[in-house]
Each structure stands twice: as C-alpha cells, then as structure tokens.
Amino acid sequence: MTQRKMKKIFNKIMGLALCLVLAVSVLANVPISAAEDYEPYTWVYNIKDMTKTYEGKEGKIIANCFVGSLKLYGFKSGIKKINKSLKKIAKGFDCTTLYDYAETSANESSYNDVYFEYVNPNVSYADDNYICVVMDHEWYAGGVHNTMIRGYVFDLDTGKALSLSKITGKKWNTIKKLLVEKIVASGEFEGMEDQIDTFAANVKESDISYYINNDGNVVLVLPEYTEPFYGGWCREYVLDEYSVSENK
C-alpha cells in the first residue's frame, strides 16, 4: 500500500472519529436549566429568508420575511410529536398577508418602503418534564408596527401541548381572577373599570396565550387588539403565584 493511500485512509478514519465526537457532544448538550440527572436533549434553530420585492409603475416595496423554526433532538419520548407540532406552527407564518399588502402598495402608491415580518422562536424554559417555545412575531406593512407573542408548552414525555389549566392545576376562573387583579394593579387602564368588567365577563381561556419564563413562572399574554384594550402589541402579566417547579 502506497503512502498516499494510507494517508487517505487515515484522513477518513479521523473524519469519522470527529463526527462521532460532535454527535456525542450535541446529544449531551442538556438545557441550562436542567439538572445533572436529566435525560439529554437539545434544539437547533433555523431561519428561512422568504423576502420578496414588488415594483409598481412608481412604487417599490421590499417585503422582508424571515421565519424561524426550531427542532428538538434527543432521547425524550415526546420529541418526535413535539417536532411535528413545531413544524406545523412554523408553517402558519408564511407571510401571505405581508406579501398582499406589499403588492397592493407597490401598485397603488408612488413611494418606496420596506415592510417586514420577523418570526423568532425562543426556548424560554426547559427542564426534564417540559419545554416552552415562545414565538416572537413582529409585523409592519406601512401602518402600525405590531408585536405579537405566542407561547407553546409541551410535555416532553407525551409530546402533548399543555393548556394553562393543565400546567397550573387550577381552573380557568381562578386564573382569570388573578389576571384581572394584575391588569388593575398595572394602572394602565385606570378609569376603565367598566371595560375591565366586560373583559372579565367574556374572556375565555382560549383567548389567552401563555408561556413559562426562565424562572419557571407562568406568564399570561393578552394578544394584540384584545378588546376592549386594543393596541397592536401584547401585554404580559407574570403569575408569581404559579411556578412550574412547584407544581410538578
């Protein structure tokens, strides 16, 4: 065997060894909040650039669209099901509305502008039982700059998305009472007692998003344009009364 062939074989062996080391390192990358006895799992982010440009007779609109996705890797039994859910969630952000606005503006106006839609997934909490993915969503098409937040909490063993009542172990009426107290205490809606009463009488659990923050506390999210408060942004209220670590 020539020295050249031996060198090629040696390089292949070293390459395979390096891949094995990297694979073991990835699988051993346990979330920061996890304890030493947690089963290993990790996640990988991906950003898809779907930017388009629309030119009319006089106007030109660039529609910047960046949609992030997240995929889990590891040995938890619910990971496969969670990945299916995350893939479906990411597909829901296809920038279709942004494109429609951009095309219309380019054809009907004489100005240039840059519209955008950014979707950024973040893991706000992770332990051996749950993982919480927060979708931060920003949107602008010539009017209000909307900021949106949606939280998704999954059971790592079953892969199921968990409701607010499930994660807190409390009925919606109990959570709703706390939410209304937080809204009043914020002082943002001073003098709007009647509107708050109307909100309390009509709001359902499905109207509210939630996520788990890094401290393990439940954070309630009023979606953008929630009646009667309105506004193109979300409002967040931390429930210090409920910690995931205390309710396992």
Secondary structure as UniProt FT lines:
FT   HELIX           3..27
FT   TURN            32..33
FT   TURN            36..37
FT   STRAND          41..49
FT   STRAND          52..55
FT   STRAND          60..74
FT   TURN            77..78
FT   HELIX           79..91
FT   HELIX           96..108
FT   STRAND          112..126
FT   STRAND          130..140
FT   STRAND          146..155
FT   TURN            156..158
FT   HELIX           164..168
FT   HELIX           172..186
FT   TURN            188..191
FT   HELIX           193..202
FT   HELIX           205..207
FT   STRAND          209..212
FT   TURN            214..215
FT   STRAND          217..222
FT   TURN            224..225
FT   TURN            227..229
FT   STRAND          235..243
FT   HELIX           244..246
//
